[in-house]
Each structure stands twice: as C-alpha cells, then as structure tokens.
C-alpha cells in the first residue's frame, strides 16, 4: 500500500470540507425553517435562508464534482 502524497491529503481535506459544509448547511437550514415558523417570520426572510442553503449546496456539489474528476472517476 502506498503512502498518501500531498495531492491525496489536499483532496481529503477538500472532501472533509465539502462534507462539513453539506451537513452544517442542512442543520442550519432546518433550524432556520423551524425558528422562522416559531417566530412568524415573513416568507421573504425564510426564502433568503433557502437561497443561502442552495448556494452552499451548489458550492459543495462543485467541489465534490471537481474531486471526482481529479481522481479520474468513471
């Protein structure tokens, strides 16, 4: 078994960051939805949280796709 080189470590760090962003975004988005319902926020404020969550998920998707392409994914 070969030892991981610097590229492998960098890819691992990027993958962990993407996973953390996905999990954190989901938790924060769910919390914002619940809090908005409890506090009676207007729909436009809750929709703002939806857009922020979509942007974070899009970023994580792009990072994941780049990692897959760099690995030579099929």
N, CA, C and O atoms as a GROMACS GRO file, in nm:
protein
  296
    1UNK      N    1   0.085  -0.117   0.000
    1UNK     CA    2   0.000   0.000   0.000
    1UNK      C    3   0.089   0.123   0.000
    1UNK      O    4   0.187   0.131   0.074
    2UNK      N    5   0.054   0.219  -0.084
    2UNK     CA    6   0.137   0.338  -0.094
    2UNK      C    7   0.095   0.442   0.010
    2UNK      O    8  -0.017   0.442   0.059
    3UNK      N    9   0.188   0.528   0.041
    3UNK     CA   10   0.160   0.635   0.136
    3UNK      C   11   0.093   0.750   0.063
    3UNK      O   12   0.125   0.776  -0.053
    4UNK      N   13   0.001   0.820   0.128
    4UNK     CA   14  -0.066   0.933   0.062
    4UNK      C   15   0.034   1.047   0.038
    4UNK      O   16   0.114   1.080   0.125
    5UNK      N   17   0.025   1.106  -0.080
    5UNK     CA   18   0.111   1.220  -0.109
    5UNK      C   19   0.035   1.350  -0.079
    5UNK      O   20  -0.077   1.347  -0.027
    6UNK      N   21   0.096   1.462  -0.113
    6UNK     CA   22   0.035   1.592  -0.082
    6UNK      C   23  -0.098   1.612  -0.154
    6UNK      O   24  -0.190   1.672  -0.098
    7UNK      N   25  -0.108   1.563  -0.277
    7UNK     CA   26  -0.235   1.576  -0.350
    7UNK      C   27  -0.346   1.498  -0.283
    7UNK      O   28  -0.459   1.544  -0.274
    8UNK      N   29  -0.314   1.377  -0.236
    8UNK     CA   30  -0.414   1.296  -0.166
    8UNK      C   31  -0.460   1.365  -0.038
    8UNK      O   32  -0.579   1.365  -0.007
    9UNK      N   33  -0.367   1.422   0.033
    9UNK     CA   34  -0.404   1.493   0.157
    9UNK      C   35  -0.490   1.616   0.127
    9UNK      O   36  -0.587   1.643   0.197
   10UNK      N   37  -0.454   1.689   0.022
   10UNK     CA   38  -0.532   1.807  -0.016
   10UNK      C   39  -0.673   1.767  -0.060
   10UNK      O   40  -0.770   1.833  -0.025
   11UNK      N   41  -0.682   1.658  -0.137
   11UNK     CA   42  -0.815   1.609  -0.179
   11UNK      C   43  -0.897   1.564  -0.059
   11UNK      O   44  -1.018   1.587  -0.054
   12UNK      N   45  -0.832   1.499   0.036
   12UNK     CA   46  -0.902   1.456   0.157
   12UNK      C   47  -0.953   1.575   0.237
   12UNK      O   48  -1.065   1.572   0.289
   13UNK      N   49  -0.872   1.678   0.247
   13UNK     CA   50  -0.914   1.798   0.319
   13UNK      C   51  -1.032   1.865   0.249
   13UNK      O   52  -1.126   1.911   0.314
   14UNK      N   53  -1.028   1.871   0.115
   14UNK     CA   54  -1.139   1.930   0.040
   14UNK      C   55  -1.267   1.847   0.057
   14UNK      O   56  -1.376   1.902   0.069
   15UNK      N   57  -1.252   1.716   0.057
   15UNK     CA   58  -1.370   1.629   0.073
   15UNK      C   59  -1.430   1.648   0.212
   15UNK      O   60  -1.552   1.654   0.227
   16UNK      N   61  -1.346   1.656   0.314
   16UNK     CA   62  -1.397   1.678   0.450
   16UNK      C   63  -1.466   1.814   0.461
   16UNK      O   64  -1.569   1.826   0.527
   17UNK      N   65  -1.408   1.917   0.397
   17UNK     CA   66  -1.469   2.049   0.399
   17UNK      C   67  -1.606   2.047   0.331
   17UNK      O   68  -1.702   2.104   0.383
   18UNK      N   69  -1.614   1.982   0.215
   18UNK     CA   70  -1.742   1.973   0.144
   18UNK      C   71  -1.846   1.899   0.228
   18UNK      O   72  -1.962   1.940   0.234
   19UNK      N   73  -1.805   1.790   0.293
   19UNK     CA   74  -1.898   1.714   0.377
   19UNK      C   75  -1.944   1.797   0.496
   19UNK      O   76  -2.061   1.793   0.534
   20UNK      N   77  -1.852   1.872   0.556
   20UNK     CA   78  -1.887   1.958   0.670
   20UNK      C   79  -1.984   2.067   0.627
   20UNK      O   80  -2.080   2.097   0.698
   21UNK      N   81  -1.960   2.125   0.511
   21UNK     CA   82  -2.050   2.230   0.460
   21UNK      C   83  -2.188   2.173   0.434
   21UNK      O   84  -2.288   2.236   0.467
   22UNK      N   85  -2.195   2.054   0.374
   22UNK     CA   86  -2.326   1.993   0.347
   22UNK      C   87  -2.402   1.964   0.476
   22UNK      O   88  -2.520   1.997   0.487
   23UNK      N   89  -2.336   1.904   0.572
   23UNK     CA   90  -2.403   1.869   0.698
   23UNK      C   91  -2.441   1.995   0.776
   23UNK      O   92  -2.552   2.005   0.828
   24UNK      N   93  -2.349   2.089   0.784
   24UNK     CA   94  -2.377   2.213   0.857
   24UNK      C   95  -2.487   2.294   0.793
   24UNK      O   96  -2.572   2.351   0.862
   25UNK      N   97  -2.487   2.300   0.661
   25UNK     CA   98  -2.592   2.373   0.590
   25UNK      C   99  -2.728   2.312   0.617
   25UNK      O  100  -2.825   2.383   0.640
   26UNK      N  101  -2.734   2.180   0.614
   26UNK     CA  102  -2.863   2.114   0.638
   26UNK      C  103  -2.915   2.144   0.779
   26UNK      O  104  -3.033   2.174   0.797
   27UNK      N  105  -2.826   2.134   0.877
   27UNK     CA  106  -2.868   2.162   1.016
   27UNK      C  107  -2.910   2.307   1.033
   27UNK      O  108  -3.013   2.335   1.095
   28UNK      N  109  -2.831   2.400   0.979
   28UNK     CA  110  -2.865   2.542   0.992
   28UNK      C  111  -2.993   2.576   0.917
   28UNK      O  112  -3.074   2.655   0.965
   29UNK      N  113  -3.011   2.516   0.800
   29UNK     CA  114  -3.132   2.543   0.722
   29UNK      C  115  -3.256   2.492   0.795
   29UNK      O  116  -3.358   2.561   0.803
   30UNK      N  117  -3.246   2.370   0.849
   30UNK     CA  118  -3.360   2.316   0.924
   30UNK      C  119  -3.389   2.401   1.047
   30UNK      O  120  -3.506   2.426   1.079
   31UNK      N  121  -3.284   2.446   1.115
   31UNK     CA  122  -3.303   2.533   1.231
   31UNK      C  123  -3.367   2.665   1.193
   31UNK      O  124  -3.453   2.715   1.265
   32UNK      N  125  -3.326   2.723   1.081
   32UNK     CA  126  -3.384   2.849   1.036
   32UNK      C  127  -3.530   2.831   0.997
   32UNK      O  128  -3.612   2.919   1.024
   33UNK      N  129  -3.563   2.719   0.935
   33UNK     CA  130  -3.702   2.693   0.899
   33UNK      C  131  -3.789   2.680   1.024
   33UNK      O  132  -3.899   2.735   1.031
   34UNK      N  133  -3.739   2.608   1.121
   34UNK     CA  134  -3.814   2.590   1.245
   34UNK      C  135  -3.829   2.723   1.318
   34UNK      O  136  -3.938   2.759   1.363
   35UNK      N  137  -3.718   2.797   1.330
   35UNK     CA  138  -3.721   2.925   1.401
   35UNK      C  139  -3.813   3.025   1.331
   35UNK      O  140  -3.886   3.100   1.396
   36UNK      N  141  -3.808   3.025   1.199
   36UNK     CA  142  -3.896   3.114   1.123
   36UNK      C  143  -4.043   3.083   1.146
   36UNK      O  144  -4.125   3.174   1.156
   37UNK      N  145  -4.076   2.955   1.155
   37UNK     CA  146  -4.214   2.916   1.182
   37UNK      C  147  -4.257   2.952   1.323
   37UNK      O  148  -4.370   2.996   1.346
   38UNK      N  149  -4.166   2.933   1.419
   38UNK     CA  150  -4.199   2.964   1.558
   38UNK      C  151  -4.214   3.115   1.582
   38UNK      O  152  -4.299   3.157   1.660
   39UNK      N  153  -4.132   3.194   1.515
   39UNK     CA  154  -4.133   3.338   1.537
   39UNK      C  155  -4.222   3.413   1.439
   39UNK      O  156  -4.240   3.534   1.451
   40UNK      N  157  -4.279   3.342   1.343
   40UNK     CA  158  -4.370   3.404   1.248
   40UNK      C  159  -4.302   3.498   1.150
   40UNK      O  160  -4.357   3.602   1.114
   41UNK      N  161  -4.181   3.462   1.107
   41UNK     CA  162  -4.110   3.546   1.011
   41UNK      C  163  -4.185   3.551   0.879
   41UNK      O  164  -4.257   3.459   0.842
   42UNK      N  165  -4.166   3.661   0.808
   42UNK     CA  166  -4.225   3.673   0.675
   42UNK      C  167  -4.157   3.573   0.582
   42UNK      O  168  -4.043   3.532   0.603
   43UNK      N  169  -4.231   3.535   0.479
   43UNK     CA  170  -4.180   3.434   0.385
   43UNK      C  171  -4.052   3.480   0.316
   43UNK      O  172  -3.967   3.397   0.282
   44UNK      N  173  -4.038   3.610   0.293
   44UNK     CA  174  -3.918   3.657   0.222
   44UNK      C  175  -3.791   3.634   0.303
   44UNK      O  176  -3.685   3.612   0.244
   45UNK      N  177  -3.800   3.638   0.436
   45UNK     CA  178  -3.681   3.612   0.517
   45UNK      C  179  -3.648   3.463   0.519
   45UNK      O  180  -3.531   3.424   0.514
   46UNK      N  181  -3.749   3.382   0.526
   46UNK     CA  182  -3.727   3.238   0.523
   46UNK      C  183  -3.675   3.196   0.385
   46UNK      O  184  -3.590   3.108   0.375
   47UNK      N  185  -3.725   3.260   0.280
   47UNK     CA  186  -3.678   3.232   0.145
   47UNK      C  187  -3.531   3.270   0.130
   47UNK      O  188  -3.458   3.206   0.054
   48UNK      N  189  -3.486   3.373   0.200
   48UNK     CA  190  -3.346   3.411   0.198
   48UNK      C  191  -3.258   3.297   0.251
   48UNK      O  192  -3.152   3.269   0.195
   49UNK      N  193  -3.302   3.232   0.358
   49UNK     CA  194  -3.229   3.116   0.410
   49UNK      C  195  -3.228   3.002   0.308
   49UNK      O  196  -3.129   2.929   0.298
   50UNK      N  197  -3.337   2.985   0.234
   50UNK     CA  198  -3.341   2.883   0.129
   50UNK      C  199  -3.235   2.911   0.023
   50UNK      O  200  -3.166   2.819  -0.021
   51UNK      N  201  -3.224   3.036  -0.018
   51UNK     CA  202  -3.126   3.071  -0.121
   51UNK      C  203  -2.983   3.053  -0.071
   51UNK      O  204  -2.896   3.007  -0.146
   52UNK      N  205  -2.958   3.088   0.054
   52UNK     CA  206  -2.825   3.068   0.111
   52UNK      C  207  -2.791   2.920   0.116
   52UNK      O  208  -2.679   2.880   0.084
   53UNK      N  209  -2.888   2.838   0.156
   53UNK     CA  210  -2.865   2.694   0.161
   53UNK      C  211  -2.840   2.637   0.021
   53UNK      O  212  -2.753   2.552   0.003
   54UNK      N  213  -2.916   2.684  -0.078
   54UNK     CA  214  -2.893   2.637  -0.214
   54UNK      C  215  -2.754   2.675  -0.263
   54UNK      O  216  -2.688   2.595  -0.330
   55UNK      N  217  -2.708   2.795  -0.230
   55UNK     CA  218  -2.573   2.837  -0.270
   55UNK      C  219  -2.467   2.748  -0.205
   55UNK      O  220  -2.371   2.708  -0.271
   56UNK      N  221  -2.484   2.715  -0.078
   56UNK     CA  222  -2.387   2.630  -0.009
   56UNK      C  223  -2.388   2.489  -0.068
   56UNK      O  224  -2.281   2.430  -0.086
   57UNK      N  225  -2.506   2.436  -0.098
   57UNK     CA  226  -2.513   2.303  -0.159
   57UNK      C  227  -2.454   2.303  -0.300
   57UNK      O  228  -2.388   2.207  -0.339
   58UNK      N  229  -2.475   2.410  -0.375
   58UNK     CA  230  -2.416   2.419  -0.509
   58UNK      C  231  -2.264   2.422  -0.500
   58UNK      O  232  -2.196   2.356  -0.578
   59UNK      N  233  -2.211   2.497  -0.404
   59UNK     CA  234  -2.065   2.502  -0.385
   59UNK      C  235  -2.012   2.362  -0.351
   59UNK      O  236  -1.912   2.318  -0.408
   60UNK      N  237  -2.078   2.294  -0.259
   60UNK     CA  238  -2.034   2.160  -0.220
   60UNK      C  239  -2.043   2.063  -0.338
   60UNK      O  240  -1.958   1.976  -0.352
   61UNK      N  241  -2.145   2.077  -0.421
   61UNK     CA  242  -2.159   1.992  -0.539
   61UNK      C  243  -2.043   2.015  -0.636
   61UNK      O  244  -1.987   1.920  -0.690
   62UNK      N  245  -2.008   2.141  -0.658
   62UNK     CA  246  -1.898   2.173  -0.749
   62UNK      C  247  -1.766   2.117  -0.695
   62UNK      O  248  -1.688   2.059  -0.770
   63UNK      N  249  -1.742   2.134  -0.566
   63UNK     CA  250  -1.619   2.082  -0.506
   63UNK      C  251  -1.615   1.930  -0.517
   63UNK      O  252  -1.511   1.874  -0.552
   64UNK      N  253  -1.725   1.864  -0.489
   64UNK     CA  254  -1.731   1.718  -0.499
   64UNK      C  255  -1.710   1.671  -0.642
   64UNK      O  256  -1.639   1.573  -0.665
   65UNK      N  257  -1.770   1.740  -0.737
   65UNK     CA  258  -1.753   1.705  -0.878
   65UNK      C  259  -1.607   1.720  -0.920
   65UNK      O  260  -1.552   1.635  -0.989
   66UNK      N  261  -1.543   1.830  -0.878
   66UNK     CA  262  -1.401   1.851  -0.910
   66UNK      C  263  -1.313   1.742  -0.850
   66UNK      O  264  -1.220   1.694  -0.915
   67UNK      N  265  -1.343   1.702  -0.727
   67UNK     CA  266  -1.265   1.594  -0.665
   67UNK      C  267  -1.282   1.464  -0.744
   67UNK      O  268  -1.186   1.391  -0.767
   68UNK      N  269  -1.404   1.436  -0.783
   68UNK     CA  270  -1.432   1.314  -0.859
   68UNK      C  271  -1.357   1.316  -0.993
   68UNK      O  272  -1.300   1.216  -1.034
   69UNK      N  273  -1.358   1.432  -1.060
   69UNK     CA  274  -1.288   1.444  -1.187
   69UNK      C  275  -1.136   1.431  -1.170
   69UNK      O  276  -1.070   1.369  -1.253
   70UNK      N  277  -1.081   1.490  -1.063
   70UNK     CA  278  -0.937   1.482  -1.040
   70UNK      C  279  -0.892   1.341  -1.009
   70UNK      O  280  -0.777   1.305  -1.036
   71UNK      N  281  -0.979   1.261  -0.951
   71UNK     CA  282  -0.945   1.121  -0.920
   71UNK      C  283  -0.954   1.032  -1.041
   71UNK      O  284  -0.913   0.916  -1.037
   72UNK      N  285  -1.008   1.085  -1.149
   72UNK     CA  286  -1.023   1.002  -1.270
   72UNK      C  287  -1.146   0.917  -1.262
   72UNK      O  288  -1.146   0.803  -1.310
   73UNK      N  289  -1.252   0.971  -1.202
   73UNK     CA  290  -1.377   0.897  -1.186
   73UNK      C  291  -1.437   0.858  -1.320
   73UNK      O  292  -1.418   0.927  -1.420
   74UNK      N  293  -1.509   0.749  -1.319
   74UNK     CA  294  -1.569   0.698  -1.442
   74UNK      C  295  -1.707   0.754  -1.460
   74UNK      O  296  -1.774   0.723  -1.558
   0.00000   0.00000   0.00000
